[in-house]
């Protein structure tokens, strides 16, 4: 599992692991767009961070909610660090890796019934559909079946 540094084309191995209490000190709204500390004591939300292996800098973060009654994981919130958003971003693939990781967790838990969903900001809806093959379910977008597996193959099992 690796990201591509845009300027050099170099691949950097990454890890996605749960956020620990000390991480909330650096997950500021200024750098990660949202108030991540609000999830610190939530028992129904698990927050994950993406970082380059061997480096403590957090490049992306997401909050997941498991919905067992629907065999689904909901991506409640997802953000890349400020330097990894837009045309001048440093790394390519952060969001894709976080979504693929969620898909992989859903498959591990729910098998072929697995589903991943998110409620996108209006301006991002078309981007998620085009870039990640998400399907439109009205207010939410989702991945299931082949589309879910395709994301895993593209981001987690690449050479």
Phi and psi in degrees as a GROMACS rama.xvg file:
@    title "Ramachandran Plot"
@    xaxis  label "Phi"
@    yaxis  label "Psi"
@TYPE xy
-148.912  151.527  UNK-2
-98.2459  161.7  UNK-3
-111.017  123.968  UNK-4
-75.0916  119.948  UNK-5
-62.3048  -45.6468  UNK-6
-64.5877  -35.8479  UNK-7
-107.655  -19.8802  UNK-8
78.2365  3.25217  UNK-9
-71.2296  139.617  UNK-10
-90.7356  134.761  UNK-11
-120.314  122.979  UNK-12
-66.7601  139.97  UNK-13
-125.315  160.839  UNK-14
-127.791  145.777  UNK-15
-120.924  117.839  UNK-16
-138.607  159.825  UNK-17
-62.742  145.502  UNK-18
-68.9965  141.577  UNK-19
-107.291  164.063  UNK-20
-50.5891  -42.8362  UNK-21
-63.1671  -26.3578  UNK-22
-63.8868  -30.3186  UNK-23
-63.5561  -21.7648  UNK-24
-66.6335  -30.8851  UNK-25
-102.834  -8.77299  UNK-26
-83.4162  68.2233  UNK-27
-84.1274  155.389  UNK-28
-64.0958  -32.7598  UNK-29
-62.0547  -39.6339  UNK-30
-96.6201  -27.4059  UNK-31
-122.975  15.4719  UNK-32
69.7854  -18.3092  UNK-33
-132.739  167.232  UNK-34
-88.7148  86.7916  UNK-35
-70.0079  -25.0181  UNK-36
-59.5175  -22.4171  UNK-37
-64.8652  -17.691  UNK-38
-91.3746  -5.77996  UNK-39
-55.5436  -38.7568  UNK-40
-108.006  7.48558  UNK-41
-75.774  126.758  UNK-42
-88.9246  -17.0849  UNK-43
-98.4744  3.82035  UNK-44
-125.336  133.307  UNK-45
-113.422  127.546  UNK-46
-103.519  131.116  UNK-47
-116.618  152.722  UNK-48
-123.786  148.175  UNK-49
-111.921  129.369  UNK-50
-144.012  158.864  UNK-51
-71.8207  137.346  UNK-52
-55.718  131.742  UNK-53
83.8262  0.207466  UNK-54
-125.688  140.929  UNK-55
-89.9147  -8.84364  UNK-56
-65.1361  130.524  UNK-57
-90.703  120.793  UNK-58
-95.6088  -26.6325  UNK-59
-152.382  155.91  UNK-60
-148.349  144.953  UNK-61
-148.758  152.007  UNK-62
-111.775  125.94  UNK-63
-114.243  142.888  UNK-64
-121.752  127.733  UNK-65
-87.7528  128.843  UNK-66
-119.504  80.23  UNK-67
-58.3148  -33.9348  UNK-68
-64.3819  -16.7439  UNK-69
-119.124  10.1351  UNK-70
49.9021  46.0831  UNK-71
-138.615  143.686  UNK-72
-108.311  131.687  UNK-73
-102.786  127.255  UNK-74
-82.2483  99.6008  UNK-75
-72.2662  -36.3616  UNK-76
-155.994  141.622  UNK-77
-145.777  136.167  UNK-78
-151.196  143.988  UNK-79
-97.0658  154.455  UNK-80
-61.3241  154.309  UNK-81
-55.2454  -33.5733  UNK-82
-78.5455  -1.415  UNK-83
-118.414  29.9819  UNK-84
-125.876  139.677  UNK-85
88.9953  -170.878  UNK-86
-67.3509  -26.7733  UNK-87
-101.914  22.6912  UNK-88
-64.8488  156.608  UNK-89
-81.4317  -44.9802  UNK-90
-120.444  146.677  UNK-91
-103.088  134.464  UNK-92
106.972  4.22951  UNK-93
-61.9904  -52.3697  UNK-94
-61.0955  -44.3334  UNK-95
-58.841  -41.5361  UNK-96
-66.0645  -40.1109  UNK-97
-65.9788  -41.6686  UNK-98
-65.1082  -45.149  UNK-99
-61.9741  -39.6006  UNK-100
-59.8607  -42.9586  UNK-101
-63.415  -42.8325  UNK-102
-60.0348  -43.1793  UNK-103
-62.2907  -41.9576  UNK-104
-64.7263  -38.4827  UNK-105
-64.7507  -42.1707  UNK-106
-65.4209  -41.4698  UNK-107
-58.7488  -39.1852  UNK-108
-87.0015  -39.0476  UNK-109
-115.641  0.330192  UNK-110
61.1348  -139.356  UNK-111
-73.5229  -7.74986  UNK-112
-86.5867  -1.04913  UNK-113
-59.6101  144.144  UNK-114
-144.994  146.283  UNK-115
-128.211  135.2  UNK-116
-134.284  163.442  UNK-117
-155.744  155.55  UNK-118
-106.87  100.151  UNK-119
-81.2146  156.142  UNK-120
-62.9986  146.998  UNK-121
-52.4129  -43.0701  UNK-122
-72.4687  -13.5877  UNK-123
-99.643  -9.32236  UNK-124
-56.3482  -51.6594  UNK-125
-62.2938  -36.7172  UNK-126
-62.4042  -45.8105  UNK-127
-64.1855  -37.3137  UNK-128
-66.7752  -47.4651  UNK-129
-71.9112  -48.6486  UNK-130
-76.0644  -36.6224  UNK-131
-117.935  3.63082  UNK-132
68.9575  23.6149  UNK-133
-70.7335  150.776  UNK-134
-103.316  144.985  UNK-135
-86.3028  124.139  UNK-136
-121.918  37.0724  UNK-137
89.5534  -112.356  UNK-138
-70.6566  -35.9151  UNK-139
-103.529  158.242  UNK-140
-109.162  156.423  UNK-141
-149.689  162.782  UNK-142
-126.862  135.297  UNK-143
-154.813  162.955  UNK-144
56.0467  -132.433  UNK-145
-60.4608  -43.0512  UNK-146
-60.5134  -39.9303  UNK-147
-64.9482  -45.8994  UNK-148
-65.893  -36.4916  UNK-149
-61.3006  -38.976  UNK-150
-65.7411  -41.6971  UNK-151
-60.292  -47.2072  UNK-152
-62.9363  -41.7896  UNK-153
-67.4688  -43.7726  UNK-154
-101.041  -29.5615  UNK-155
-103.636  -23.6159  UNK-156
-114.429  17.5127  UNK-157
-69.965  161.4  UNK-158
